[in-house]
Amino acid sequence: ENLAAADIVYVLIGLMPMDLVMFTKTWTFGKTVCAINGFFATIFGSAEIYILVSISCHRLALLRNPFLFRELTRWKVLLWMMGLWILACVPTLYSILSNSSVYYNPYMLSCSCTSYSVDHKIVFIFMPLFLGLPMLIIIICNIYILIISI
């Protein structure tokens, strides 16, 4: 349900304005909507990645030990999902808290955030940690699931 909700909201908030931008080749919504669009696109994109990581890890754990999640209650799942959504907000908080400027990038047909006070070392740590590591976990879990099921 969380993955479907993230997909639907991402399509409504993120892709509909981008469709109009593709036809007009300009951003007509202003800087505020540009910032909101980038903020929500990052949150829902990150949430999808973290939910897929959670699903992959859960499937692997169930295959290795089927009785491990016997006491998994509705409240535990709710708290876990809330934690994933909070974690999804972390990449956007960095751009909000830093001295950033939002602008429309006509070559990418999207809004971008440029931070003038960004230490580039932080970016090289930040991106692999919040995007690369989850993708690596998904790949490892699914390969291990494939090996176990053969």
Backbone torsions as a table, in degrees:
resi	resn	phi	psi	omega
1	GLU	NA	-40.7	179.6
2	ASN	-65.9	-39.5	179.4
3	LEU	-65.6	-42.0	178.0
4	ALA	-65.1	-41.3	178.6
5	ALA	-63.6	-42.3	178.7
6	ALA	-63.1	-40.7	178.6
7	ASP	-64.4	-46.1	-177.4
8	ILE	-64.6	-45.9	-179.3
9	VAL	-67.2	-37.3	177.7
10	TYR	-62.1	-42.0	178.3
11	VAL	-64.5	-45.2	-177.3
12	LEU	-67.4	-45.4	-175.4
13	ILE	-86.2	-39.8	-172.7
14	GLY	-91.3	-44.3	-171.3
15	LEU	-87.2	-31.1	-179.9
16	MET	-62.9	-47.2	175.7
17	PRO	-63.1	-34.9	179.4
18	MET	-66.4	-33.2	176.0
19	ASP	-62.8	-43.4	178.6
20	LEU	-65.3	-38.2	179.0
21	VAL	-64.9	-37.1	178.9
22	MET	-64.0	-35.3	179.4
23	PHE	-77.2	-40.8	-175.7
24	THR	-90.1	-19.0	-178.2
25	LYS	64.4	15.1	175.8
26	THR	-140.8	157.6	175.8
27	TRP	-95.1	114.6	-174.7
28	THR	-106.2	4.0	-172.6
29	PHE	-95.0	-9.4	179.6
30	GLY	91.9	168.8	-176.3
31	LYS	-69.0	-33.4	-177.9
32	THR	-65.3	-47.7	178.8
33	VAL	-67.5	-32.8	176.9
34	CYS	-61.7	-45.4	179.3
35	ALA	-66.1	-43.6	179.7
36	ILE	-63.6	-42.1	179.6
37	ASN	-61.0	-47.3	178.7
38	GLY	-64.8	-39.1	179.6
39	PHE	-61.5	-51.3	-177.4
40	PHE	-72.0	-33.9	177.6
41	ALA	-62.6	-39.5	178.6
42	THR	-69.0	-43.5	180.0
43	ILE	-61.6	-50.3	-175.7
44	PHE	-72.0	-33.4	174.7
45	GLY	-65.1	-43.7	177.5
46	SER	-65.5	-41.3	179.7
47	ALA	-60.5	-41.1	178.2
48	GLU	-60.8	-43.6	179.7
49	ILE	-62.6	-46.5	-177.1
50	TYR	-69.2	-33.2	176.5
51	ILE	-67.8	-40.1	176.8
52	LEU	-65.6	-36.3	174.5
53	VAL	-61.9	-45.2	-179.7
54	SER	-62.4	-43.1	178.8
55	ILE	-63.1	-44.1	-179.4
56	SER	-63.7	-44.7	179.0
57	CYS	-65.3	-39.1	179.1
58	HIS	-65.4	-43.1	177.8
59	ARG	-61.7	-42.7	179.2
60	LEU	-64.1	-44.1	179.7
61	ALA	-63.7	-38.9	178.8
62	LEU	-66.9	-35.3	178.5
63	LEU	-71.5	-37.9	-179.2
64	ARG	-75.3	-39.2	-178.1
65	ASN	-145.0	92.0	-174.1
66	PRO	-63.3	-22.9	-177.1
67	PHE	-95.8	5.9	-178.3
68	LEU	-65.6	-37.4	-175.1
69	PHE	-102.3	31.7	179.8
70	ARG	-63.8	-36.2	-177.3
71	GLU	-97.8	26.6	178.0
72	LEU	-78.0	107.4	-177.0
73	THR	-95.6	170.1	178.5
74	ARG	-62.1	-38.2	-179.5
75	TRP	-68.1	-37.2	177.7
76	LYS	-65.4	-40.7	177.7
77	VAL	-65.7	-42.3	178.7
78	LEU	-61.1	-44.9	178.1
79	LEU	-64.3	-39.5	178.4
80	TRP	-62.9	-44.8	-180.0
81	MET	-66.7	-38.6	176.5
82	MET	-62.3	-39.7	177.3
83	GLY	-62.8	-40.1	178.3
84	LEU	-65.0	-40.6	179.0
85	TRP	-68.3	-36.1	176.6
86	ILE	-66.5	-42.5	176.8
87	LEU	-61.0	-34.9	178.8
88	ALA	-66.7	-23.9	179.3
89	CYS	-78.5	-18.7	-175.2
90	VAL	-59.7	-46.6	179.4
91	PRO	-60.0	-31.7	-179.9
92	THR	-80.1	-28.9	179.1
93	LEU	-63.6	-33.6	179.6
94	TYR	-61.9	-43.8	-179.6
95	SER	-71.0	-29.8	178.8
96	ILE	-73.8	-42.7	-176.0
97	LEU	-75.6	-25.8	177.3
98	SER	-82.1	166.9	179.6
99	ASN	-78.6	86.9	-172.5
100	SER	-113.8	157.8	178.5
101	SER	-126.4	135.4	-179.6
102	VAL	-100.9	134.2	178.2
103	TYR	-145.8	158.7	176.9
104	TYR	-88.2	126.2	178.8
105	ASN	-100.4	104.9	-174.9
106	PRO	-67.2	-24.5	179.9
107	TYR	-74.4	-31.1	178.9
108	MET	-97.4	-8.4	-176.1
109	LEU	54.8	41.1	179.8
110	SER	-152.9	168.2	176.1
111	CYS	-87.1	141.3	180.0
112	SER	-127.8	158.2	179.4
113	CYS	-117.7	122.9	177.7
114	THR	-113.0	124.2	178.8
115	SER	-106.1	125.7	-177.3
116	TYR	-83.6	-19.0	-178.8
117	SER	-103.5	20.3	-176.8
118	VAL	-80.8	130.2	169.9
119	ASP	-85.7	121.3	-173.7
120	HIS	-65.3	-21.9	175.1
121	LYS	-64.5	-36.7	179.1
122	ILE	-65.2	-39.5	179.7
123	VAL	-63.7	-40.8	-179.7
124	PHE	-70.4	-21.6	173.9
125	ILE	-87.4	-40.9	-173.0
126	PHE	-65.5	-49.5	-175.9
127	MET	-64.2	-49.3	178.0
128	PRO	-63.7	-32.5	-177.7
129	LEU	-68.8	-43.1	-175.4
130	PHE	-94.3	-14.6	178.4
131	LEU	-121.7	-48.1	-176.4
132	GLY	-69.3	-46.0	-179.4
133	LEU	-62.3	-45.8	176.3
134	PRO	-59.9	-39.7	179.0
135	MET	-65.6	-38.8	177.5
136	LEU	-64.4	-39.8	177.6
137	ILE	-63.1	-42.9	178.0
138	ILE	-59.9	-46.3	-178.4
139	ILE	-63.5	-46.5	-178.8
140	ILE	-63.5	-45.2	179.2
141	CYS	-60.1	-45.4	-177.6
142	ASN	-70.7	-33.7	174.2
143	ILE	-66.0	-43.0	179.2
144	TYR	-65.0	-38.7	175.9
145	ILE	-61.6	-42.0	179.1
146	LEU	-63.5	-41.1	179.4
147	ILE	-66.4	-41.8	-179.5
148	ILE	-65.4	-38.8	-173.8
149	SER	-79.2	-11.4	-179.8
150	ILE	-79.1	NA	NA
